[in-house]
Amino acid sequence: MIFSNNKSTWLGLVLLSAFFAQYILKLEWPWLYHLQQEELYKRWSGLCLALFIAFQWILTITRVIKKLRRFAMTMQTIHKWVGALSPLFFYMHSMALGYGYLLLLSYIFFSNTLLGYFNLDVIKNNNDLWFKGWMITHVALSITITILMFFHISMVFYYK
């Protein structure tokens, strides 16, 4: 296994570390905290986060649909850079991890984010089992995140 120098991975790790540092140290921007308490902001920032998650699925679409396969490599690069920004998208929606299923959603979201940072371009390994295991785990966590996201959206609009 050889680790390559990948700029999107380093950016992602810095943003992920910053998110958890602010969470653990209870550092807040009061203006953002108050904004996050407003219903309209919650919905719009939630929409942005949902669109981010939906956008990340475009890579799968470019890999599955034959006519779009020529865009797969370009989309993979975009997927990695946008994924590196995922803690920022999450932070703008919520400074906290939540409770109950939201805590589960947060854990899975950040676990998948971390797994994405250590993708197969970063950890150079020619082992087919490694590739399949990494890909299955990343996709399974992505599916779980998407399902929990739709559940969360349903709960938000059902109870409001």
WOZI-V112748 format. One record per helix or strand of 2 or more residues. SS is the DSSP state (H for helix, E for strand). FROM is the first residue (numbers start at 1). TO is the last residue. If there is no record, write none. Layout:
BEGIN
SS_FROM_TO ; SS_FROM_TO
END
This chain:
BEGIN
E_2_3 ; H_7_24 ; H_30_37 ; H_39_56 ; H_58_64 ; H_66_84 ; H_86_93 ; H_101_117 ; E_123_124 ; H_128_158
END
